[in-house]
């Protein structure tokens, strides 16, 4: 079994908003990564959150920056 770990815990201080929530092909980049890792050979998927974790959970960009 394979596992996928998506690291999305950086502060994104130079970007101004969480990189994982920036648009990519019309949707948040994190959503794209989750779709790509939804493969039958990947048995476990984990997203590691840190800075802006609540914004990630809600799928929106932080308004505090």
PDBQT receptor file of N, H, CA, C and O in Angstrom, charges set to zero:
ATOM      1  N   UNK A   1       0.843  -1.182   0.000  1.00  0.00    +0.000 N 
ATOM      2  CA  UNK A   1       0.000   0.000   0.000  1.00  0.00    +0.000 C 
ATOM      3  C   UNK A   1       0.888   1.246   0.000  1.00  0.00    +0.000 C 
ATOM      4  O   UNK A   1       1.891   1.302   0.711  1.00  0.00    +0.000 OA
ATOM      5  N   UNK A   2       0.520   2.215  -0.782  1.00  0.00    +0.000 N 
ATOM      6  H   UNK A   2      -0.295   2.170  -1.360  1.00  0.00    +0.000 HD
ATOM      7  CA  UNK A   2       1.204   3.505  -0.811  1.00  0.00    +0.000 C 
ATOM      8  C   UNK A   2       0.448   4.507   0.040  1.00  0.00    +0.000 C 
ATOM      9  O   UNK A   2      -0.752   4.368   0.275  1.00  0.00    +0.000 OA
ATOM     10  N   UNK A   3       1.166   5.511   0.494  1.00  0.00    +0.000 N 
ATOM     11  H   UNK A   3       2.141   5.624   0.303  1.00  0.00    +0.000 HD
ATOM     12  CA  UNK A   3       0.548   6.600   1.251  1.00  0.00    +0.000 C 
ATOM     13  C   UNK A   3       0.961   7.920   0.615  1.00  0.00    +0.000 C 
ATOM     14  O   UNK A   3       2.058   8.033   0.067  1.00  0.00    +0.000 OA
ATOM     15  N   UNK A   4       0.093   8.906   0.686  1.00  0.00    +0.000 N 
ATOM     16  H   UNK A   4      -0.798   8.814   1.132  1.00  0.00    +0.000 HD
ATOM     17  CA  UNK A   4       0.384  10.250   0.176  1.00  0.00    +0.000 C 
ATOM     18  C   UNK A   4       0.321  11.227   1.338  1.00  0.00    +0.000 C 
ATOM     19  O   UNK A   4      -0.654  11.258   2.088  1.00  0.00    +0.000 OA
ATOM     20  N   UNK A   5       1.367  12.018   1.476  1.00  0.00    +0.000 N 
ATOM     21  H   UNK A   5       2.160  11.992   0.866  1.00  0.00    +0.000 HD
ATOM     22  CA  UNK A   5       1.408  13.054   2.503  1.00  0.00    +0.000 C 
ATOM     23  C   UNK A   5       1.563  14.385   1.788  1.00  0.00    +0.000 C 
ATOM     24  O   UNK A   5       2.550  14.617   1.089  1.00  0.00    +0.000 OA
ATOM     25  N   UNK A   6       0.580  15.256   1.971  1.00  0.00    +0.000 N 
ATOM     26  H   UNK A   6      -0.221  15.068   2.539  1.00  0.00    +0.000 HD
ATOM     27  CA  UNK A   6       0.599  16.580   1.349  1.00  0.00    +0.000 C 
ATOM     28  C   UNK A   6       0.997  17.579   2.427  1.00  0.00    +0.000 C 
ATOM     29  O   UNK A   6       0.271  17.783   3.400  1.00  0.00    +0.000 OA
ATOM     30  N   UNK A   7       2.156  18.196   2.244  1.00  0.00    +0.000 N 
ATOM     31  H   UNK A   7       2.746  18.030   1.454  1.00  0.00    +0.000 HD
ATOM     32  CA  UNK A   7       2.661  19.160   3.220  1.00  0.00    +0.000 C 
ATOM     33  C   UNK A   7       2.113  20.535   2.888  1.00  0.00    +0.000 C 
ATOM     34  O   UNK A   7       2.451  21.117   1.857  1.00  0.00    +0.000 OA
ATOM     35  N   UNK A   8       1.271  21.047   3.763  1.00  0.00    +0.000 N 
ATOM     36  H   UNK A   8       0.997  20.574   4.600  1.00  0.00    +0.000 HD
ATOM     37  CA  UNK A   8       0.618  22.324   3.526  1.00  0.00    +0.000 C 
ATOM     38  C   UNK A   8       0.634  23.161   4.798  1.00  0.00    +0.000 C 
ATOM     39  O   UNK A   8      -0.377  23.758   5.168  1.00  0.00    +0.000 OA
ATOM     40  N   UNK A   9       1.770  23.203   5.458  1.00  0.00    +0.000 N 
ATOM     41  H   UNK A   9       2.591  22.718   5.158  1.00  0.00    +0.000 HD
ATOM     42  CA  UNK A   9       1.837  23.870   6.743  1.00  0.00    +0.000 C 
ATOM     43  C   UNK A   9       2.685  25.124   6.784  1.00  0.00    +0.000 C 
ATOM     44  O   UNK A   9       2.876  25.710   7.849  1.00  0.00    +0.000 OA
ATOM     45  N   UNK A  10       3.196  25.543   5.639  1.00  0.00    +0.000 N 
ATOM     46  H   UNK A  10       3.041  25.067   4.773  1.00  0.00    +0.000 HD
ATOM     47  CA  UNK A  10       4.054  26.725   5.617  1.00  0.00    +0.000 C 
ATOM     48  C   UNK A  10       3.279  28.011   5.840  1.00  0.00    +0.000 C 
ATOM     49  O   UNK A  10       2.063  28.052   5.653  1.00  0.00    +0.000 OA
ATOM     50  N   UNK A  11       3.977  29.051   6.236  1.00  0.00    +0.000 N 
ATOM     51  H   UNK A  11       4.965  29.018   6.388  1.00  0.00    +0.000 HD
ATOM     52  CA  UNK A  11       3.341  30.334   6.532  1.00  0.00    +0.000 C 
ATOM     53  C   UNK A  11       2.970  31.119   5.281  1.00  0.00    +0.000 C 
ATOM     54  O   UNK A  11       2.124  32.009   5.352  1.00  0.00    +0.000 OA
ATOM     55  N   UNK A  12       3.574  30.817   4.143  1.00  0.00    +0.000 N 
ATOM     56  H   UNK A  12       4.262  30.093   4.085  1.00  0.00    +0.000 HD
ATOM     57  CA  UNK A  12       3.298  31.523   2.881  1.00  0.00    +0.000 C 
ATOM     58  C   UNK A  12       3.479  33.024   3.022  1.00  0.00    +0.000 C 
ATOM     59  O   UNK A  12       2.717  33.801   2.448  1.00  0.00    +0.000 OA
ATOM     60  N   UNK A  13       4.476  33.431   3.777  1.00  0.00    +0.000 N 
ATOM     61  H   UNK A  13       5.095  32.800   4.244  1.00  0.00    +0.000 HD
ATOM     62  CA  UNK A  13       4.657  34.857   4.054  1.00  0.00    +0.000 C 
ATOM     63  C   UNK A  13       4.958  35.676   2.803  1.00  0.00    +0.000 C 
ATOM     64  O   UNK A  13       4.546  36.833   2.720  1.00  0.00    +0.000 OA
ATOM     65  N   UNK A  14       5.652  35.116   1.844  1.00  0.00    +0.000 N 
ATOM     66  H   UNK A  14       5.987  34.176   1.911  1.00  0.00    +0.000 HD
ATOM     67  CA  UNK A  14       5.945  35.868   0.612  1.00  0.00    +0.000 C 
ATOM     68  C   UNK A  14       4.769  35.884  -0.350  1.00  0.00    +0.000 C 
ATOM     69  O   UNK A  14       4.648  36.803  -1.160  1.00  0.00    +0.000 OA
ATOM     70  N   UNK A  15       3.904  34.885  -0.276  1.00  0.00    +0.000 N 
ATOM     71  H   UNK A  15       4.003  34.138   0.382  1.00  0.00    +0.000 HD
ATOM     72  CA  UNK A  15       2.761  34.801  -1.192  1.00  0.00    +0.000 C 
ATOM     73  C   UNK A  15       1.599  35.679  -0.728  1.00  0.00    +0.000 C 
ATOM     74  O   UNK A  15       0.818  36.161  -1.548  1.00  0.00    +0.000 OA
ATOM     75  N   UNK A  16       1.485  35.885   0.569  1.00  0.00    +0.000 N 
ATOM     76  H   UNK A  16       2.120  35.494   1.236  1.00  0.00    +0.000 HD
ATOM     77  CA  UNK A  16       0.399  36.696   1.099  1.00  0.00    +0.000 C 
ATOM     78  C   UNK A  16      -0.867  35.925   1.425  1.00  0.00    +0.000 C 
ATOM     79  O   UNK A  16      -1.765  36.463   2.074  1.00  0.00    +0.000 OA
ATOM     80  N   UNK A  17      -0.955  34.693   0.995  1.00  0.00    +0.000 N 
ATOM     81  H   UNK A  17      -0.226  34.256   0.468  1.00  0.00    +0.000 HD
ATOM     82  CA  UNK A  17      -2.087  33.822   1.326  1.00  0.00    +0.000 C 
ATOM     83  C   UNK A  17      -1.614  32.380   1.199  1.00  0.00    +0.000 C 
ATOM     84  O   UNK A  17      -0.599  32.122   0.552  1.00  0.00    +0.000 OA
ATOM     85  N   UNK A  18      -2.327  31.443   1.803  1.00  0.00    +0.000 N 
ATOM     86  H   UNK A  18      -3.151  31.653   2.329  1.00  0.00    +0.000 HD
ATOM     87  CA  UNK A  18      -1.886  30.043   1.751  1.00  0.00    +0.000 C 
ATOM     88  C   UNK A  18      -1.728  29.554   0.311  1.00  0.00    +0.000 C 
ATOM     89  O   UNK A  18      -2.658  29.654  -0.489  1.00  0.00    +0.000 OA
ATOM     90  N   UNK A  19      -0.555  29.030  -0.012  1.00  0.00    +0.000 N 
ATOM     91  H   UNK A  19       0.201  28.949   0.638  1.00  0.00    +0.000 HD
ATOM     92  CA  UNK A  19      -0.288  28.565  -1.385  1.00  0.00    +0.000 C 
ATOM     93  C   UNK A  19      -1.251  27.470  -1.801  1.00  0.00    +0.000 C 
ATOM     94  O   UNK A  19      -1.669  27.427  -2.958  1.00  0.00    +0.000 OA
ATOM     95  N   UNK A  20      -1.608  26.593  -0.893  1.00  0.00    +0.000 N 
ATOM     96  H   UNK A  20      -1.268  26.628   0.047  1.00  0.00    +0.000 HD
ATOM     97  CA  UNK A  20      -2.489  25.478  -1.233  1.00  0.00    +0.000 C 
ATOM     98  C   UNK A  20      -3.885  25.942  -1.626  1.00  0.00    +0.000 C 
ATOM     99  O   UNK A  20      -4.627  25.195  -2.264  1.00  0.00    +0.000 OA
ATOM    100  N   UNK A  21      -4.250  27.166  -1.254  1.00  0.00    +0.000 N 
ATOM    101  H   UNK A  21      -3.647  27.772  -0.736  1.00  0.00    +0.000 HD
ATOM    102  CA  UNK A  21      -5.582  27.667  -1.583  1.00  0.00    +0.000 C 
ATOM    103  C   UNK A  21      -5.580  28.594  -2.791  1.00  0.00    +0.000 C 
ATOM    104  O   UNK A  21      -6.629  29.110  -3.178  1.00  0.00    +0.000 OA
ATOM    105  N   UNK A  22      -4.421  28.807  -3.386  1.00  0.00    +0.000 N 
ATOM    106  H   UNK A  22      -3.570  28.388  -3.072  1.00  0.00    +0.000 HD
ATOM    107  CA  UNK A  22      -4.362  29.628  -4.594  1.00  0.00    +0.000 C 
ATOM    108  C   UNK A  22      -5.015  28.879  -5.743  1.00  0.00    +0.000 C 
ATOM    109  O   UNK A  22      -4.952  27.651  -5.801  1.00  0.00    +0.000 OA
ATOM    110  N   UNK A  23      -5.643  29.610  -6.661  1.00  0.00    +0.000 N 
ATOM    111  H   UNK A  23      -5.694  30.608  -6.614  1.00  0.00    +0.000 HD
ATOM    112  CA  UNK A  23      -6.330  28.934  -7.771  1.00  0.00    +0.000 C 
ATOM    113  C   UNK A  23      -5.358  28.234  -8.718  1.00  0.00    +0.000 C 
ATOM    114  O   UNK A  23      -4.300  28.762  -9.060  1.00  0.00    +0.000 OA
ATOM    115  N   UNK A  24      -5.744  27.048  -9.121  1.00  0.00    +0.000 N 
ATOM    116  H   UNK A  24      -6.604  26.619  -8.843  1.00  0.00    +0.000 HD
ATOM    117  CA  UNK A  24      -4.997  26.268 -10.102  1.00  0.00    +0.000 C 
ATOM    118  C   UNK A  24      -6.030  25.561 -10.964  1.00  0.00    +0.000 C 
ATOM    119  O   UNK A  24      -6.792  24.730 -10.470  1.00  0.00    +0.000 OA
ATOM    120  N   UNK A  25      -6.058  25.884 -12.230  1.00  0.00    +0.000 N 
ATOM    121  H   UNK A  25      -5.439  26.559 -12.631  1.00  0.00    +0.000 HD
ATOM    122  CA  UNK A  25      -7.028  25.322 -13.165  1.00  0.00    +0.000 C 
ATOM    123  C   UNK A  25      -8.465  25.488 -12.649  1.00  0.00    +0.000 C 
ATOM    124  O   UNK A  25      -9.289  24.579 -12.746  1.00  0.00    +0.000 OA
ATOM    125  N   UNK A  26      -8.735  26.680 -12.096  1.00  0.00    +0.000 N 
ATOM    126  H   UNK A  26      -8.065  27.418 -12.017  1.00  0.00    +0.000 HD
ATOM    127  CA  UNK A  26     -10.088  27.015 -11.673  1.00  0.00    +0.000 C 
ATOM    128  C   UNK A  26     -10.531  26.529 -10.315  1.00  0.00    +0.000 C 
ATOM    129  O   UNK A  26     -11.707  26.650  -9.974  1.00  0.00    +0.000 OA
ATOM    130  N   UNK A  27      -9.627  25.987  -9.533  1.00  0.00    +0.000 N 
ATOM    131  H   UNK A  27      -8.671  25.889  -9.809  1.00  0.00    +0.000 HD
ATOM    132  CA  UNK A  27      -9.988  25.526  -8.180  1.00  0.00    +0.000 C 
ATOM    133  C   UNK A  27      -8.753  25.586  -7.291  1.00  0.00    +0.000 C 
ATOM    134  O   UNK A  27      -7.642  25.729  -7.800  1.00  0.00    +0.000 OA
ATOM    135  N   UNK A  28      -8.919  25.480  -5.978  1.00  0.00    +0.000 N 
ATOM    136  H   UNK A  28      -9.822  25.363  -5.565  1.00  0.00    +0.000 HD
ATOM    137  CA  UNK A  28      -7.758  25.550  -5.090  1.00  0.00    +0.000 C 
ATOM    138  C   UNK A  28      -6.754  24.434  -5.394  1.00  0.00    +0.000 C 
ATOM    139  O   UNK A  28      -7.137  23.305  -5.702  1.00  0.00    +0.000 OA
ATOM    140  N   UNK A  29      -5.471  24.767  -5.304  1.00  0.00    +0.000 N 
ATOM    141  H   UNK A  29      -5.159  25.684  -5.055  1.00  0.00    +0.000 HD
ATOM    142  CA  UNK A  29      -4.416  23.809  -5.598  1.00  0.00    +0.000 C 
ATOM    143  C   UNK A  29      -4.518  22.570  -4.711  1.00  0.00    +0.000 C 
ATOM    144  O   UNK A  29      -4.269  21.458  -5.176  1.00  0.00    +0.000 OA
ATOM    145  N   UNK A  30      -4.877  22.747  -3.451  1.00  0.00    +0.000 N 
ATOM    146  H   UNK A  30      -5.079  23.650  -3.073  1.00  0.00    +0.000 HD
ATOM    147  CA  UNK A  30      -5.014  21.618  -2.535  1.00  0.00    +0.000 C 
ATOM    148  C   UNK A  30      -6.078  20.638  -3.038  1.00  0.00    +0.000 C 
ATOM    149  O   UNK A  30      -5.897  19.424  -2.946  1.00  0.00    +0.000 OA
ATOM    150  N   UNK A  31      -7.168  21.157  -3.560  1.00  0.00    +0.000 N 
ATOM    151  H   UNK A  31      -7.315  22.143  -3.635  1.00  0.00    +0.000 HD
ATOM    152  CA  UNK A  31      -8.224  20.298  -4.112  1.00  0.00    +0.000 C 
ATOM    153  C   UNK A  31      -7.671  19.457  -5.268  1.00  0.00    +0.000 C 
ATOM    154  O   UNK A  31      -7.978  18.270  -5.388  1.00  0.00    +0.000 OA
ATOM    155  N   UNK A  32      -6.861  20.084  -6.108  1.00  0.00    +0.000 N 
ATOM    156  H   UNK A  32      -6.612  21.048  -6.011  1.00  0.00    +0.000 HD
ATOM    157  CA  UNK A  32      -6.216  19.362  -7.206  1.00  0.00    +0.000 C 
ATOM    158  C   UNK A  32      -5.326  18.243  -6.667  1.00  0.00    +0.000 C 
ATOM    159  O   UNK A  32      -5.367  17.122  -7.174  1.00  0.00    +0.000 OA
ATOM    160  N   UNK A  33      -4.524  18.539  -5.648  1.00  0.00    +0.000 N 
ATOM    161  H   UNK A  33      -4.490  19.450  -5.236  1.00  0.00    +0.000 HD
ATOM    162  CA  UNK A  33      -3.637  17.524  -5.072  1.00  0.00    +0.000 C 
ATOM    163  C   UNK A  33      -4.429  16.360  -4.472  1.00  0.00    +0.000 C 
ATOM    164  O   UNK A  33      -4.028  15.203  -4.601  1.00  0.00    +0.000 OA
ATOM    165  N   UNK A  34      -5.537  16.662  -3.826  1.00  0.00    +0.000 N 
ATOM    166  H   UNK A  34      -5.863  17.601  -3.722  1.00  0.00    +0.000 HD
ATOM    167  CA  UNK A  34      -6.358  15.596  -3.252  1.00  0.00    +0.000 C 
ATOM    168  C   UNK A  34      -6.940  14.705  -4.339  1.00  0.00    +0.000 C 
ATOM    169  O   UNK A  34      -7.034  13.490  -4.169  1.00  0.00    +0.000 OA
ATOM    170  N   UNK A  35      -7.327  15.307  -5.451  1.00  0.00    +0.000 N 
ATOM    171  H   UNK A  35      -7.250  16.295  -5.589  1.00  0.00    +0.000 HD
ATOM    172  CA  UNK A  35      -7.856  14.511  -6.561  1.00  0.00    +0.000 C 
ATOM    173  C   UNK A  35      -6.767  13.622  -7.165  1.00  0.00    +0.000 C 
ATOM    174  O   UNK A  35      -7.001  12.446  -7.446  1.00  0.00    +0.000 OA
ATOM    175  N   UNK A  36      -5.589  14.186  -7.360  1.00  0.00    +0.000 N 
ATOM    176  H   UNK A  36      -5.399  15.141  -7.132  1.00  0.00    +0.000 HD
ATOM    177  CA  UNK A  36      -4.474  13.428  -7.946  1.00  0.00    +0.000 C 
ATOM    178  C   UNK A  36      -4.095  12.243  -7.060  1.00  0.00    +0.000 C 
ATOM    179  O   UNK A  36      -3.729  11.183  -7.566  1.00  0.00    +0.000 OA
ATOM    180  N   UNK A  37      -4.180  12.416  -5.757  1.00  0.00    +0.000 N 
ATOM    181  H   UNK A  37      -4.477  13.277  -5.346  1.00  0.00    +0.000 HD
ATOM    182  CA  UNK A  37      -3.784  11.344  -4.840  1.00  0.00    +0.000 C 
ATOM    183  C   UNK A  37      -4.924  10.365  -4.549  1.00  0.00    +0.000 C 
ATOM    184  O   UNK A  37      -4.738   9.417  -3.786  1.00  0.00    +0.000 OA
ATOM    185  N   UNK A  38      -6.088  10.578  -5.141  1.00  0.00    +0.000 N 
ATOM    186  H   UNK A  38      -6.239  11.348  -5.761  1.00  0.00    +0.000 HD
ATOM    187  CA  UNK A  38      -7.210   9.639  -4.977  1.00  0.00    +0.000 C 
ATOM    188  C   UNK A  38      -7.058   8.509  -5.994  1.00  0.00    +0.000 C 
ATOM    189  O   UNK A  38      -7.910   8.317  -6.862  1.00  0.00    +0.000 OA
ATOM    190  N   UNK A  39      -5.989   7.787  -5.872  1.00  0.00    +0.000 N 
ATOM    191  H   UNK A  39      -5.298   7.943  -5.167  1.00  0.00    +0.000 HD
ATOM    192  CA  UNK A  39      -5.655   6.699  -6.776  1.00  0.00    +0.000 C 
ATOM    193  C   UNK A  39      -5.880   5.382  -6.051  1.00  0.00    +0.000 C 
ATOM    194  O   UNK A  39      -5.672   5.300  -4.840  1.00  0.00    +0.000 OA
ATOM    195  N   UNK A  40      -6.291   4.378  -6.755  1.00  0.00    +0.000 N 
ATOM    196  H   UNK A  40      -6.460   4.445  -7.738  1.00  0.00    +0.000 HD
ATOM    197  CA  UNK A  40      -6.612   3.096  -6.109  1.00  0.00    +0.000 C 
ATOM    198  C   UNK A  40      -5.418   2.463  -5.392  1.00  0.00    +0.000 C 
ATOM    199  O   UNK A  40      -5.606   1.676  -4.464  1.00  0.00    +0.000 OA
ATOM    200  N   UNK A  41      -4.204   2.792  -5.804  1.00  0.00    +0.000 N 
ATOM    201  H   UNK A  41      -4.052   3.431  -6.558  1.00  0.00    +0.000 HD
ATOM    202  CA  UNK A  41      -3.024   2.220  -5.152  1.00  0.00    +0.000 C 
ATOM    203  C   UNK A  41      -2.576   3.012  -3.928  1.00  0.00    +0.000 C 
ATOM    204  O   UNK A  41      -1.688   2.571  -3.198  1.00  0.00    +0.000 OA
ATOM    205  N   UNK A  42      -3.178   4.172  -3.698  1.00  0.00    +0.000 N 
ATOM    206  H   UNK A  42      -3.899   4.531  -4.291  1.00  0.00    +0.000 HD
ATOM    207  CA  UNK A  42      -2.842   4.978  -2.521  1.00  0.00    +0.000 C 
ATOM    208  C   UNK A  42      -3.889   4.683  -1.452  1.00  0.00    +0.000 C 
ATOM    209  O   UNK A  42      -5.060   5.036  -1.589  1.00  0.00    +0.000 OA
ATOM    210  N   UNK A  43      -3.443   4.037  -0.400  1.00  0.00    +0.000 N 
ATOM    211  H   UNK A  43      -2.491   3.751  -0.289  1.00  0.00    +0.000 HD
ATOM    212  CA  UNK A  43      -4.367   3.610   0.640  1.00  0.00    +0.000 C 
ATOM    213  C   UNK A  43      -4.616   4.646   1.719  1.00  0.00    +0.000 C 
ATOM    214  O   UNK A  43      -5.657   4.620   2.376  1.00  0.00    +0.000 OA
ATOM    215  N   UNK A  44      -3.677   5.554   1.909  1.00  0.00    +0.000 N 
ATOM    216  H   UNK A  44      -2.832   5.574   1.375  1.00  0.00    +0.000 HD
ATOM    217  CA  UNK A  44      -3.833   6.574   2.952  1.00  0.00    +0.000 C 
ATOM    218  C   UNK A  44      -3.391   7.922   2.403  1.00  0.00    +0.000 C 
ATOM    219  O   UNK A  44      -2.353   8.035   1.751  1.00  0.00    +0.000 OA
ATOM    220  N   UNK A  45      -4.197   8.939   2.678  1.00  0.00    +0.000 N 
ATOM    221  H   UNK A  45      -5.040   8.847   3.207  1.00  0.00    +0.000 HD
ATOM    222  CA  UNK A  45      -3.845  10.313   2.304  1.00  0.00    +0.000 C 
ATOM    223  C   UNK A  45      -3.915  11.161   3.553  1.00  0.00    +0.000 C 
ATOM    224  O   UNK A  45      -4.873  11.085   4.322  1.00  0.00    +0.000 OA
ATOM    225  N   UNK A  46      -2.891  11.968   3.746  1.00  0.00    +0.000 N 
ATOM    226  H   UNK A  46      -2.113  12.030   3.121  1.00  0.00    +0.000 HD
ATOM    227  CA  UNK A  46      -2.841  12.865   4.906  1.00  0.00    +0.000 C 
ATOM    228  C   UNK A  46      -2.405  14.241   4.442  1.00  0.00    +0.000 C 
ATOM    229  O   UNK A  46      -1.515  14.379   3.603  1.00  0.00    +0.000 OA
ATOM    230  N   UNK A  47      -3.046  15.257   5.001  1.00  0.00    +0.000 N 
ATOM    231  H   UNK A  47      -3.769  15.145   5.683  1.00  0.00    +0.000 HD
ATOM    232  CA  UNK A  47      -2.657  16.640   4.744  1.00  0.00    +0.000 C 
ATOM    233  C   UNK A  47      -2.112  17.188   6.055  1.00  0.00    +0.000 C 
ATOM    234  O   UNK A  47      -2.801  17.172   7.075  1.00  0.00    +0.000 OA
ATOM    235  N   UNK A  48      -0.883  17.668   6.027  1.00  0.00    +0.000 N 
ATOM    236  H   UNK A  48      -0.324  17.681   5.198  1.00  0.00    +0.000 HD
ATOM    237  CA  UNK A  48      -0.243  18.238   7.207  1.00  0.00    +0.000 C 
ATOM    238  C   UNK A  48      -0.491  19.740   7.175  1.00  0.00    +0.000 C 
ATOM    239  O   UNK A  48      -0.046  20.431   6.258  1.00  0.00    +0.000 OA
ATOM    240  N   UNK A  49      -1.202  20.240   8.178  1.00  0.00    +0.000 N 
ATOM    241  H   UNK A  49      -1.563  19.679   8.923  1.00  0.00    +0.000 HD
ATOM    242  CA  UNK A  49      -1.528  21.659   8.271  1.00  0.00    +0.000 C 
ATOM    243  C   UNK A  49      -0.682  22.319   9.340  1.00  0.00    +0.000 C 
ATOM    244  O   UNK A  49      -0.177  21.654  10.245  1.00  0.00    +0.000 OA
ATOM    245  N   UNK A  50      -0.530  23.612   9.234  1.00  0.00    +0.000 N 
ATOM    246  H   UNK A  50      -0.939  24.152   8.499  1.00  0.00    +0.000 HD
ATOM    247  CA  UNK A  50       0.203  24.393  10.221  1.00  0.00    +0.000 C 
ATOM    248  C   UNK A  50      -0.376  25.791  10.216  1.00  0.00    +0.000 C 
ATOM    249  O   UNK A  50      -1.479  26.023  10.711  1.00  0.00    +0.000 OA
ATOM    250  N   UNK A  51       0.383  26.726   9.648  1.00  0.00    +0.000 N 
ATOM    251  H   UNK A  51       1.279  26.538   9.245  1.00  0.00    +0.000 HD
ATOM    252  CA  UNK A  51      -0.085  28.110   9.537  1.00  0.00    +0.000 C 
ATOM    253  C   UNK A  51      -1.368  28.147   8.709  1.00  0.00    +0.000 C 
ATOM    254  O   UNK A  51      -1.482  27.429   7.715  1.00  0.00    +0.000 OA
ATOM    255  N   UNK A  52      -2.313  28.959   9.101  1.00  0.00    +0.000 N 
ATOM    256  H   UNK A  52      -2.221  29.542   9.908  1.00  0.00    +0.000 HD
ATOM    257  CA  UNK A  52      -3.595  29.108   8.398  1.00  0.00    +0.000 C 
ATOM    258  C   UNK A  52      -4.378  27.800   8.318  1.00  0.00    +0.000 C 
ATOM    259  O   UNK A  52      -5.104  27.573   7.350  1.00  0.00    +0.000 OA
ATOM    260  N   UNK A  53      -4.239  26.949   9.313  1.00  0.00    +0.000 N 
ATOM    261  H   UNK A  53      -3.649  27.133  10.099  1.00  0.00    +0.000 HD
ATOM    262  CA  UNK A  53      -4.923  25.651   9.289  1.00  0.00    +0.000 C 
ATOM    263  C   UNK A  53      -6.435  25.810   9.184  1.00  0.00    +0.000 C 
ATOM    264  O   UNK A  53      -7.091  25.048   8.473  1.00  0.00    +0.000 OA
ATOM    265  N   UNK A  54      -6.985  26.778   9.874  1.00  0.00    +0.000 N 
ATOM    266  H   UNK A  54      -6.452  27.397  10.452  1.00  0.00    +0.000 HD
ATOM    267  CA  UNK A  54      -8.437  26.963   9.828  1.00  0.00    +0.000 C 
ATOM    268  C   UNK A  54      -8.891  27.374   8.430  1.00  0.00    +0.000 C 
ATOM    269  O   UNK A  54      -9.929  26.909   7.959  1.00  0.00    +0.000 OA
ATOM    270  N   UNK A  55      -8.133  28.232   7.766  1.00  0.00    +0.000 N 
ATOM    271  H   UNK A  55      -7.290  28.609   8.149  1.00  0.00    +0.000 HD
ATOM    272  CA  UNK A  55      -8.469  28.626   6.397  1.00  0.00    +0.000 C 
ATOM    273  C   UNK A  55      -8.430  27.409   5.475  1.00  0.00    +0.000 C 
ATOM    274  O   UNK A  55      -9.275  27.274   4.591  1.00  0.00    +0.000 OA
ATOM    275  N   UNK A  56      -7.458  26.526   5.675  1.00  0.00    +0.000 N 
ATOM    276  H   UNK A  56      -6.771  26.636   6.394  1.00  0.00    +0.000 HD
ATOM    277  CA  UNK A  56      -7.378  25.310   4.874  1.00  0.00    +0.000 C 
ATOM    278  C   UNK A  56      -8.605  24.439   5.098  1.00  0.00    +0.000 C 
ATOM    279  O   UNK A  56      -9.186  23.914   4.148  1.00  0.00    +0.000 OA
ATOM    280  N   UNK A  57      -8.993  24.291   6.350  1.00  0.00    +0.000 N 
ATOM    281  H   UNK A  57      -8.521  24.717   7.121  1.00  0.00    +0.000 HD
ATOM    282  CA  UNK A  57     -10.156  23.445   6.663  1.00  0.00    +0.000 C 
ATOM    283  C   UNK A  57     -11.416  23.996   6.012  1.00  0.00    +0.000 C 
ATOM    284  O   UNK A  57     -12.277  23.232   5.574  1.00  0.00    +0.000 OA
ATOM    285  N   UNK A  58     -11.525  25.297   5.948  1.00  0.00    +0.000 N 
ATOM    286  H   UNK A  58     -10.825  25.917   6.304  1.00  0.00    +0.000 HD
ATOM    287  CA  UNK A  58     -12.708  25.921   5.371  1.00  0.00    +0.000 C 
ATOM    288  C   UNK A  58     -12.572  26.140   3.870  1.00  0.00    +0.000 C 
ATOM    289  O   UNK A  58     -13.530  26.540   3.209  1.00  0.00    +0.000 OA
ATOM    290  N   UNK A  59     -11.376  25.877   3.328  1.00  0.00    +0.000 N 
ATOM    291  H   UNK A  59     -10.598  25.552   3.865  1.00  0.00    +0.000 HD
ATOM    292  CA  UNK A  59     -11.164  25.987   1.898  1.00  0.00    +0.000 C 
ATOM    293  C   UNK A  59     -11.183  27.404   1.381  1.00  0.00    +0.000 C 
ATOM    294  O   UNK A  59     -11.603  27.653   0.251  1.00  0.00    +0.000 OA
ATOM    295  N   UNK A  60     -10.726  28.343   2.207  1.00  0.00    +0.000 N 
ATOM    296  H   UNK A  60     -10.385  28.141   3.124  1.00  0.00    +0.000 HD
ATOM    297  CA  UNK A  60     -10.718  29.746   1.775  1.00  0.00    +0.000 C 
ATOM    298  C   UNK A  60      -9.390  30.389   2.131  1.00  0.00    +0.000 C 
ATOM    299  O   UNK A  60      -8.647  29.900   2.982  1.00  0.00    +0.000 OA
ATOM    300  N   UNK A  61      -9.116  31.471   1.475  1.00  0.00    +0.000 N 
ATOM    301  H   UNK A  61      -9.719  31.869   0.784  1.00  0.00    +0.000 HD
ATOM    302  CA  UNK A  61      -7.902  32.212   1.779  1.00  0.00    +0.000 C 
ATOM    303  C   UNK A  61      -8.083  33.030   3.045  1.00  0.00    +0.000 C 
ATOM    304  O   UNK A  61      -9.179  33.512   3.333  1.00  0.00    +0.000 OA
ATOM    305  N   UNK A  62      -7.023  33.181   3.786  1.00  0.00    +0.000 N 
ATOM    306  H   UNK A  62      -6.133  32.790   3.552  1.00  0.00    +0.000 HD
ATOM    307  CA  UNK A  62      -7.044  33.962   5.012  1.00  0.00    +0.000 C 
ATOM    308  C   UNK A  62      -7.281  35.440   4.694  1.00  0.00    +0.000 C 
ATOM    309  O   UNK A  62      -6.689  35.980   3.759  1.00  0.00    +0.000 OA
ATOM    310  N   UNK A  63      -8.118  36.068   5.448  1.00  0.00    +0.000 N 
ATOM    311  H   UNK A  63      -8.599  35.630   6.207  1.00  0.00    +0.000 HD
ATOM    312  CA  UNK A  63      -8.379  37.495   5.273  1.00  0.00    +0.000 C 
ATOM    313  C   UNK A  63      -7.461  38.345   6.112  1.00  0.00    +0.000 C 
ATOM    314  O   UNK A  63      -7.492  39.572   6.010  1.00  0.00    +0.000 OA
ATOM    315  N   UNK A  64      -6.632  37.715   6.953  1.00  0.00    +0.000 N 
ATOM    316  H   UNK A  64      -6.608  36.718   7.036  1.00  0.00    +0.000 HD
ATOM    317  CA  UNK A  64      -5.789  38.475   7.884  1.00  0.00    +0.000 C 
ATOM    318  C   UNK A  64      -4.520  38.988   7.242  1.00  0.00    +0.000 C 
ATOM    319  O   UNK A  64      -3.781  39.725   7.895  1.00  0.00    +0.000 OA
ATOM    320  N   UNK A  65      -4.228  38.646   6.015  1.00  0.00    +0.000 N 
ATOM    321  H   UNK A  65      -4.828  38.047   5.485  1.00  0.00    +0.000 HD
ATOM    322  CA  UNK A  65      -2.971  39.083   5.396  1.00  0.00    +0.000 C 
ATOM    323  C   UNK A  65      -3.194  40.167   4.408  1.00  0.00    +0.000 C 
ATOM    324  O   UNK A  65      -2.242  40.650   3.795  1.00  0.00    +0.000 OA
TER     325      UNK A  65
